[in-house]
Amino acid sequence: MPITRKLTIDDVAKHCGLSRATVSRVLNKEGTVKPATRARVEAAVEALGYSPNYLARGLSGGKKNVVAVLVPDVTMHFYSNLLKSIDQVARRKNYHLLIKTHDFQSSVLALLREERVDGFIIRNSGEPEVDDSIVRKLKRQGVPFVFIGKPDHDGIPSISVDNVGGARAMAHHFVEHGFRSILYISGPEKKIDSQDRLYGFKLGLTEKGYDPETMAVALGHFTREGGYRAARDFFSENSADAVFAANDQMALGVLHYLYERKINVPQDVAVAGFDDSFFSEFICPPLTTVSQPMSEIGAMAMENIILQLESSESRKTGMILPTRLIIRESCGCSRESPPAAP
């Protein structure tokens, strides 16, 4: 009975009549190879059923074609869109993803120690000391990385959205509606996204002649429960024309509380959020919100990592993508109202 051995790159080279080095360049997507040569190698791989041993390559200290993606929650639509676009670029470029969702600092240390990945895409934690520690370790070892979200300091590759501009546009919209009594529900005080959205909203109010110091501010921790509690605590003793929650989860909690109290939206109180989560279009009334280009962020993050890995280039400054105001019925506009420009 014949012994079946595992195919090697030498078998592919022999089959297509090319050198081992040329086949290696094609398989690893390294250097410049003529299209006809690439086609010959790919045809040989298909005919032989050859599968490159990426694990062995990684253990030998070579390139693994693996990128670690660190996000806090893969179940949230916000991150599922991000991961989908990262994966689309990764598959097109023959890279694989390793996803981590807990304890970013320990995860980075373990992956660096085990040399399991070529680079990192990291959602900023919102905790400056944690992010700074991660950046120092990655820089020290010369491992490519990209942060998603505004970093706490300049000079590192990052892709974020214009939180200030999105909240500013919402403030303009509120004042143009004639709202005078406004409740703003913020996320965690230390998170940069939360700080930027509060700053942008106050800036927009000021630009329209509204004194932001007269606005009520409550803490909602970026959770549905936090939005519910903030609305309950405020409306038990106060009233408002409108509520701007700094993300859609908190806005959902506000809507839940107002529904329980039989306070009509938008007739009695207008409500708006931030993120344009998947549910925002389908709840009643549909939620006015700010849309973030998550698919573009994910694709650009993966392309940035590949650029660093394959050409040793690095974007030293952060990239900021525009947000877009999405007008729906929860603010008092009709469904036919056109969305505002970015």
VOPAGU-2260 file (C-alpha; in pm, 1 decimal, decimal comma):
REM VOPAGU-2260
SITE   aa  ch    i         X         Y         Z
SITE  MET   A    0       0,0       0,0       0,0
SITE  PRO   A    1     161,3     330,9    -107,2
SITE  ILE   A    2     242,1     589,1     159,0
SITE  THR   A    3      73,8     923,1     103,7
SITE  ARG   A    4     299,8    1210,0     204,4
SITE  LYS   A    5     209,6    1573,5     261,0
SITE  LEU   A    6     258,0    1796,7     -40,0
SITE  THR   A    7     525,3    2063,1     -19,1
SITE  ILE   A    8     603,7    2386,6    -198,7
SITE  ASP   A    9     868,4    2192,4    -394,0
SITE  ASP   A   10     594,2    1972,2    -541,6
SITE  VAL   A   11     411,7    2284,0    -661,8
SITE  ALA   A   12     731,7    2426,3    -810,5
SITE  LYS   A   13     803,4    2100,8    -994,8
SITE  HIS   A   14     446,5    2077,0   -1123,7
SITE  CYS   A   15     445,4    2423,7   -1280,3
SITE  GLY   A   16     811,8    2428,9   -1381,7
SITE  LEU   A   17     909,7    2731,3   -1175,9
SITE  SER   A   18    1160,2    2790,7    -900,2
SITE  ARG   A   19    1073,5    2738,0    -536,1
SITE  ALA   A   20    1143,4    3108,2    -468,0
SITE  THR   A   21     897,1    3219,9    -735,4
SITE  VAL   A   22     624,3    2991,9    -602,4
SITE  SER   A   23     690,9    3119,6    -250,8
SITE  ARG   A   24     653,8    3481,9    -366,3
SITE  VAL   A   25     319,7    3400,7    -526,0
SITE  LEU   A   26     184,4    3213,9    -223,9
SITE  ASN   A   27     302,1    3480,7      20,1
SITE  LYS   A   28     197,3    3770,5    -204,9
SITE  GLU   A   29     547,3    3912,9    -180,8
SITE  GLY   A   30     725,8    4115,5    -447,1
SITE  THR   A   31     619,2    4164,0    -808,3
SITE  VAL   A   32     515,6    3857,2   -1008,2
SITE  LYS   A   33     387,1    3855,1   -1365,4
SITE  PRO   A   34      14,3    3770,7   -1395,7
SITE  ALA   A   35      92,4    3473,5   -1620,5
SITE  THR   A   36     337,3    3334,9   -1363,4
SITE  ARG   A   37      86,3    3383,0   -1081,6
SITE  ALA   A   38    -176,1    3201,0   -1288,2
SITE  ARG   A   39      59,1    2903,0   -1343,2
SITE  VAL   A   40     125,7    2872,6    -970,3
SITE  GLU   A   41    -240,1    2902,6    -879,9
SITE  ALA   A   42    -331,8    2638,2   -1138,3
SITE  ALA   A   43     -70,2    2401,9    -991,6
SITE  VAL   A   44    -197,3    2462,3    -638,2
SITE  GLU   A   45    -550,0    2384,7    -754,5
SITE  ALA   A   46    -447,4    2073,2    -947,0
SITE  LEU   A   47    -242,8    1929,8    -661,1
SITE  GLY   A   48    -475,1    2035,9    -380,6
SITE  TYR   A   49    -181,6    2200,4    -204,2
SITE  SER   A   50    -247,1    2390,8     120,5
SITE  PRO   A   51      31,4    2615,3     261,0
SITE  ASN   A   52     129,5    2536,9     619,1
SITE  TYR   A   53      88,0    2881,7     774,2
SITE  LEU   A   54     132,3    2743,5    1125,9
SITE  ALA   A   55     474,9    2600,7    1047,4
SITE  ARG   A   56     572,2    2926,8     881,8
SITE  GLY   A   57     470,8    3118,4    1193,6
SITE  LEU   A   58     658,5    2886,7    1426,3
SITE  SER   A   59     973,0    2930,8    1221,0
SITE  GLY   A   60     959,6    3306,3    1279,2
SITE  GLY   A   61     822,6    3394,6     934,9
SITE  LYS   A   62     516,8    3593,4     840,7
SITE  LYS   A   63     195,4    3432,1     963,2
SITE  ASN   A   64     -60,1    3629,6     758,5
SITE  VAL   A   65    -263,5    3662,5    1079,0
SITE  VAL   A   66    -392,8    3987,7    1228,1
SITE  ALA   A   67    -540,2    4011,2    1577,5
SITE  VAL   A   68    -858,2    4218,6    1612,3
SITE  LEU   A   69    -941,8    4336,4    1964,5
SITE  VAL   A   70   -1300,1    4456,7    2013,4
SITE  PRO   A   71   -1507,8    4456,6    2333,2
SITE  ASP   A   72   -1817,7    4280,5    2198,6
SITE  VAL   A   73   -1875,6    4089,4    1875,0
SITE  THR   A   74   -2251,2    4060,7    1936,5
SITE  MET   A   75   -2319,6    4433,3    1900,4
SITE  HIS   A   76   -2423,1    4540,0    1548,6
SITE  PHE   A   77   -2175,9    4828,8    1582,6
SITE  TYR   A   78   -1886,5    4579,2    1592,4
SITE  SER   A   79   -2031,8    4311,8    1365,5
SITE  ASN   A   80   -2031,6    4558,7    1073,7
SITE  LEU   A   81   -1675,1    4654,1    1160,7
SITE  LEU   A   82   -1558,0    4290,6    1170,6
SITE  LYS   A   83   -1737,9    4206,9     847,6
SITE  SER   A   84   -1552,2    4475,7     653,1
SITE  ILE   A   85   -1218,7    4382,5     815,6
SITE  ASP   A   86   -1274,6    4019,4     715,7
SITE  GLN   A   87   -1366,2    4109,8     357,4
SITE  VAL   A   88   -1034,6    4287,7     305,8
SITE  ALA   A   89    -845,0    4014,2     492,6
SITE  ARG   A   90    -985,0    3736,1     273,5
SITE  ARG   A   91    -914,5    3932,8     -43,5
SITE  LYS   A   92    -552,2    3979,3      64,7
SITE  ASN   A   93    -509,0    3621,9     196,4
SITE  TYR   A   94    -493,4    3715,5     565,8
SITE  HIS   A   95    -660,3    3550,4     862,6
SITE  LEU   A   96    -813,0    3709,1    1172,6
SITE  LEU   A   97    -776,4    3621,3    1538,4
SITE  ILE   A   98   -1047,6    3795,3    1743,7
SITE  LYS   A   99   -1018,2    3880,9    2113,9
SITE  THR   A  100   -1293,7    4041,1    2321,3
SITE  HIS   A  101   -1164,1    4049,0    2680,7
SITE  ASP   A  102    -870,3    4188,7    2874,5
SITE  PHE   A  103    -692,3    4360,1    2587,8
SITE  GLN   A  104    -369,7    4419,1    2775,7
SITE  SER   A  105    -320,6    4051,7    2865,9
SITE  SER   A  106    -427,7    3942,0    2517,3
SITE  VAL   A  107    -166,4    4163,0    2351,9
SITE  LEU   A  108     105,2    4037,0    2588,0
SITE  ALA   A  109      18,1    3672,3    2523,0
SITE  LEU   A  110       1,8    3711,9    2145,3
SITE  LEU   A  111     334,1    3895,7    2138,9
SITE  ARG   A  112     498,5    3634,1    2359,7
SITE  GLU   A  113     369,3    3347,2    2145,8
SITE  GLU   A  114     445,1    3528,9    1816,3
SITE  ARG   A  115     108,8    3423,0    1678,3
SITE  VAL   A  116      16,2    3734,5    1479,0
SITE  ASP   A  117     175,2    3986,9    1243,0
SITE  GLY   A  118     -19,2    4293,6    1357,7
SITE  PHE   A  119    -306,9    4430,2    1563,0
SITE  ILE   A  120    -631,5    4620,1    1503,3
SITE  ILE   A  121    -743,6    4750,3    1841,8
SITE  ARG   A  122   -1060,1    4928,1    1950,3
SITE  ASN   A  123    -942,4    5186,5    2200,1
SITE  SER   A  124   -1046,9    5089,3    2551,9
SITE  GLY   A  125   -1123,8    5440,3    2670,2
SITE  GLU   A  126    -880,5    5386,5    2956,6
SITE  PRO   A  127    -571,0    5599,0    2881,8
SITE  GLU   A  128    -334,6    5400,2    3103,0
SITE  VAL   A  129    -431,4    5070,7    2934,9
SITE  ASP   A  130    -405,4    5207,6    2581,4
SITE  ASP   A  131     -71,6    5374,8    2658,2
SITE  SER   A  132      69,7    5050,3    2795,4
SITE  ILE   A  133     -40,2    4859,6    2483,1
SITE  VAL   A  134     110,1    5122,0    2251,1
SITE  ARG   A  135     444,1    5113,9    2434,7
SITE  LYS   A  136     467,7    4734,4    2411,7
SITE  LEU   A  137     380,4    4723,7    2041,0
SITE  LYS   A  138     622,4    5004,9    1954,3
SITE  ARG   A  139     898,7    4840,0    2156,0
SITE  GLN   A  140     867,0    4518,1    1955,8
SITE  GLY   A  141     807,4    4693,9    1622,2
SITE  VAL   A  142     472,7    4521,3    1562,6
SITE  PRO   A  143     234,1    4704,9    1326,0
SITE  PHE   A  144     -93,6    4822,2    1477,0
SITE  VAL   A  145    -391,9    5047,3    1412,8
SITE  PHE   A  146    -626,8    5188,5    1674,4
SITE  ILE   A  147    -997,2    5225,3    1597,9
SITE  GLY   A  148   -1127,2    5528,6    1782,2
SITE  LYS   A  149    -952,4    5847,7    1878,7
SITE  PRO   A  150    -632,9    5765,4    2071,8
SITE  ASP   A  151    -531,9    5952,5    2385,4
SITE  HIS   A  152    -219,2    6089,7    2221,3
SITE  ASP   A  153     -99,5    6182,9    1872,7
SITE  GLY   A  154     154,0    6012,8    1653,2
SITE  ILE   A  155       6,6    5662,4    1625,0
SITE  PRO   A  156    -190,9    5506,5    1337,4
SITE  SER   A  157    -560,8    5539,0    1410,2
SITE  ILE   A  158    -898,8    5563,6    1238,5
SITE  SER   A  159   -1183,1    5740,0    1415,4
SITE  VAL   A  160   -1507,0    5922,3    1339,6
SITE  ASP   A  161   -1591,3    6288,1    1378,7
SITE  ASN   A  162   -1777,5    6262,1    1708,5
SITE  VAL   A  163   -1753,3    6637,0    1761,4
SITE  GLY   A  164   -1900,3    6714,0    1419,7
SITE  GLY   A  165   -2183,8    6462,0    1455,0
SITE  ALA   A  166   -2294,9    6593,9    1794,4
SITE  ARG   A  167   -2254,9    6953,3    1671,2
SITE  ALA   A  168   -2489,2    6882,3    1378,3
SITE  MET   A  169   -2744,6    6735,3    1618,9
SITE  ALA   A  170   -2725,8    7048,0    1836,9
SITE  HIS   A  171   -2794,0    7266,9    1534,1
SITE  HIS   A  172   -3094,2    7050,2    1448,6
SITE  PHE   A  173   -3231,1    7074,7    1803,4
SITE  VAL   A  174   -3206,0    7454,2    1812,1
SITE  GLU   A  175   -3361,4    7483,4    1466,7
SITE  HIS   A  176   -3654,3    7280,9    1603,4
SITE  GLY   A  177   -3696,6    7545,9    1871,6
SITE  PHE   A  178   -3615,8    7317,4    2166,2
SITE  ARG   A  179   -3528,6    7528,6    2469,0
SITE  SER   A  180   -3519,5    7275,7    2751,9
SITE  ILE   A  181   -3272,8    6997,6    2665,0
SITE  LEU   A  182   -3148,7    6689,8    2852,5
SITE  TYR   A  183   -2814,5    6549,0    2738,2
SITE  ILE   A  184   -2728,8    6192,3    2848,4
SITE  SER   A  185   -2356,5    6117,4    2828,4
SITE  GLY   A  186   -2145,4    5804,4    2822,5
SITE  PRO   A  187   -1866,1    5725,4    3071,0
SITE  GLU   A  188   -1683,2    6041,7    3171,8
SITE  LYS   A  189   -1335,1    5902,7    3090,9
SITE  LYS   A  190   -1417,1    5776,8    2740,5
SITE  ILE   A  191   -1291,6    6002,9    2464,5
SITE  ASP   A  192   -1595,9    5935,9    2243,1
SITE  SER   A  193   -1820,5    6052,8    2524,2
SITE  GLN   A  194   -1611,5    6363,2    2590,6
SITE  ASP   A  195   -1602,6    6459,4    2222,6
SITE  ARG   A  196   -1977,4    6419,9    2176,3
SITE  LEU   A  197   -2052,7    6637,4    2478,8
SITE  TYR   A  198   -1805,3    6899,0    2357,4
SITE  GLY   A  199   -1951,4    6893,7    2004,8
SITE  PHE   A  200   -2308,6    6924,5    2130,1
SITE  LYS   A  201   -2221,0    7221,3    2352,1
SITE  LEU   A  202   -2028,9    7380,0    2065,8
SITE  GLY   A  203   -2325,0    7345,3    1831,5
SITE  LEU   A  204   -2564,6    7494,7    2085,2
SITE  THR   A  205   -2333,2    7790,7    2139,8
SITE  GLU   A  206   -2305,8    7851,8    1765,1
SITE  LYS   A  207   -2684,8    7875,7    1744,9
SITE  GLY   A  208   -2714,2    8117,0    2036,3
SITE  TYR   A  209   -2823,5    7863,7    2300,2
SITE  ASP   A  210   -2644,4    7875,5    2634,7
SITE  PRO   A  211   -2518,4    7519,2    2694,2
SITE  GLU   A  212   -2489,4    7585,6    3066,9
SITE  THR   A  213   -2869,6    7581,0    3089,7
SITE  MET   A  214   -2876,1    7227,6    2946,4
SITE  ALA   A  215   -2926,7    6940,2    3191,1
SITE  VAL   A  216   -2658,2    6667,2    3175,2
SITE  ALA   A  217   -2699,7    6313,2    3309,9
SITE  LEU   A  218   -2469,2    6011,1    3307,7
SITE  GLY   A  219   -2588,5    5703,4    3116,6
SITE  HIS   A  220   -2270,4    5489,4    3077,9
SITE  PHE   A  221   -2351,2    5408,5    2710,5
SITE  THR   A  222   -2599,9    5136,6    2817,3
SITE  ARG   A  223   -2973,9    5094,3    2770,5
SITE  GLU   A  224   -3018,5    5056,0    3145,4
SITE  GLY   A  225   -2816,5    5372,0    3203,7
SITE  GLY   A  226   -3035,4    5568,7    2963,0
SITE  TYR   A  227   -3348,2    5439,1    3134,2
SITE  ARG   A  228   -3221,7    5538,6    3480,7
SITE  ALA   A  229   -3107,6    5882,1    3362,7
SITE  ALA   A  230   -3450,0    5952,5    3212,0
SITE  ARG   A  231   -3628,6    5821,1    3521,3
SITE  ASP   A  232   -3421,6    6031,8    3760,0
SITE  PHE   A  233   -3461,7    6346,7    3550,1
SITE  PHE   A  234   -3828,7    6326,8    3450,9
SITE  SER   A  235   -3944,9    6233,3    3801,0
SITE  GLU   A  236   -3883,3    6596,1    3901,2
SITE  ASN   A  237   -3824,1    6789,5    3576,8
SITE  SER   A  238   -3942,9    6830,2    3220,6
SITE  ALA   A  239   -3767,7    6881,7    2887,3
SITE  ASP   A  240   -3851,1    6951,7    2526,2
SITE  ALA   A  241   -3590,3    6711,9    2394,4
SITE  VAL   A  242   -3336,9    6445,4    2495,2
SITE  PHE   A  243   -3010,5    6377,9    2315,5
SITE  ALA   A  244   -2855,6    6049,0    2426,7
SITE  ALA   A  245   -2491,4    6009,6    2322,2
SITE  ASN   A  246   -2557,2    5663,2    2181,3
SITE  ASP   A  247   -2858,3    5468,9    2054,3
SITE  GLN   A  248   -2855,2    5216,5    2339,2
SITE  MET   A  249   -2917,1    5495,2    2591,1
SITE  ALA   A  250   -3179,0    5649,4    2361,0
SITE  LEU   A  251   -3357,2    5313,0    2358,8
SITE  GLY   A  252   -3362,7    5317,8    2739,6
SITE  VAL   A  253   -3508,2    5671,1    2732,8
SITE  LEU   A  254   -3782,3    5563,7    2491,5
SITE  HIS   A  255   -3863,0    5266,3    2714,5
SITE  TYR   A  256   -3904,8    5489,5    3020,0
SITE  LEU   A  257   -4113,5    5750,2    2836,4
SITE  TYR   A  258   -4338,5    5475,1    2700,5
SITE  GLU   A  259   -4396,7    5342,8    3053,1
SITE  ARG   A  260   -4485,3    5693,5    3171,2
SITE  LYS   A  261   -4716,1    5743,0    2870,8
SITE  ILE   A  262   -4511,0    6044,7    2762,1
SITE  ASN   A  263   -4550,4    6068,4    2385,2
SITE  VAL   A  264   -4249,9    6091,3    2151,7
SITE  PRO   A  265   -4209,0    6328,8    1974,6
SITE  GLN   A  266   -4528,2    6514,6    2066,5
SITE  ASP   A  267   -4430,2    6566,9    2432,4
SITE  VAL   A  268   -4054,5    6502,6    2420,7
SITE  ALA   A  269   -3823,3    6463,3    2121,1
SITE  VAL   A  270   -3550,5    6197,9    2145,6
SITE  ALA   A  271   -3232,1    6144,1    1942,4
SITE  GLY   A  272   -2931,5    5914,4    1966,8
SITE  PHE   A  273   -2589,3    5851,4    1813,1
SITE  ASP   A  274   -2454,5    5550,0    1614,6
SITE  ASP   A  275   -2745,6    5462,5    1379,7
SITE  SER   A  276   -2770,7    5114,6    1531,2
SITE  PHE   A  277   -2959,8    4846,8    1336,5
SITE  PHE   A  278   -3276,8    4892,2    1544,6
SITE  SER   A  279   -3295,0    5271,6    1517,4
SITE  GLU   A  280   -3486,3    5264,1    1190,1
SITE  PHE   A  281   -3740,2    5006,6    1306,7
SITE  ILE   A  282   -3847,9    5120,6    1654,8
SITE  CYS   A  283   -4153,7    5339,0    1700,1
SITE  PRO   A  284   -4104,5    5620,2    1632,9
SITE  PRO   A  285   -3794,6    5570,3    1414,1
SITE  LEU   A  286   -3494,5    5725,1    1587,6
SITE  THR   A  287   -3316,8    6039,0    1470,4
SITE  THR   A  288   -2946,9    5967,6    1514,5
SITE  VAL   A  289   -2591,7    6014,3    1384,4
SITE  SER   A  290   -2453,1    5750,2    1150,1
SITE  GLN   A  291   -2094,6    5625,4    1170,9
SITE  PRO   A  292   -1922,4    5469,4     864,6
SITE  MET   A  293   -1825,7    5144,3    1039,6
SITE  SER   A  294   -1773,4    4945,2     719,0
SITE  GLU   A  295   -1531,2    5205,6     586,5
SITE  ILE   A  296   -1347,0    5215,3     920,1
SITE  GLY   A  297   -1297,6    4837,1     922,5
SITE  ALA   A  298   -1178,8    4822,2     562,0
SITE  MET   A  299    -936,6    5111,7     609,0
SITE  ALA   A  300    -797,8    4961,8     930,3
SITE  MET   A  301    -717,7    4629,2     761,2
SITE  GLU   A  302    -571,2    4800,9     456,3
SITE  ASN   A  303    -352,8    5013,5     685,2
SITE  ILE   A  304    -214,9    4705,4     861,5
SITE  ILE   A  305    -141,9    4533,8     529,4
SITE  LEU   A  306      31,9    4848,9     406,5
SITE  GLN   A  307     257,7    4842,9     710,9
SITE  LEU   A  308     327,8    4470,5     675,7
SITE  GLU   A  309     393,2    4457,3     303,7
SITE  SER   A  310     560,4    4789,4     231,4
SITE  SER   A  311     692,0    4897,7     573,9
SITE  GLU   A  312     486,6    5216,4     544,3
SITE  SER   A  313     287,4    5358,4     832,9
SITE  ARG   A  314      37,3    5639,2     861,4
SITE  LYS   A  315     178,2    5841,5    1147,1
SITE  THR   A  316    -128,5    6056,2    1199,0
SITE  GLY   A  317    -485,6    5962,6    1278,7
SITE  MET   A  318    -756,6    5953,5    1014,2
SITE  ILE   A  319   -1096,9    6101,3    1100,1
SITE  LEU   A  320   -1400,3    5997,7     893,6
SITE  PRO   A  321   -1716,6    6210,0     873,5
SITE  THR   A  322   -2042,5    6121,1    1045,8
SITE  ARG   A  323   -2388,7    6190,4     903,3
SITE  LEU   A  324   -2705,3    6321,5    1066,2
SITE  ILE   A  325   -2996,9    6083,0    1002,3
SITE  ILE   A  326   -3334,9    6254,8    1040,1
SITE  ARG   A  327   -3630,5    6036,6    1138,1
SITE  GLU   A  328   -3954,5    6087,0    1328,7
SITE  SER   A  329   -3842,0    6079,1    1693,9
SITE  CYS   A  330   -3729,2    6442,7    1678,5
SITE  GLY   A  331   -4059,1    6564,1    1533,2
SITE  CYS   A  332   -3960,3    6560,7    1166,5
SITE  SER   A  333   -4169,5    6376,2     911,8
SITE  ARG   A  334   -4044,7    6057,2     749,5
SITE  GLU   A  335   -4006,9    6249,4     424,0
SITE  SER   A  336   -3765,0    6501,9     576,1
SITE  PRO   A  337   -3434,7    6489,7     386,2
SITE  PRO   A  338   -3125,0    6393,7     587,1
SITE  ALA   A  339   -2875,0    6665,4     658,3
SITE  ALA   A  340   -2549,8    6680,1     467,1
SITE  PRO   A  341   -2237,9    6537,8     635,3
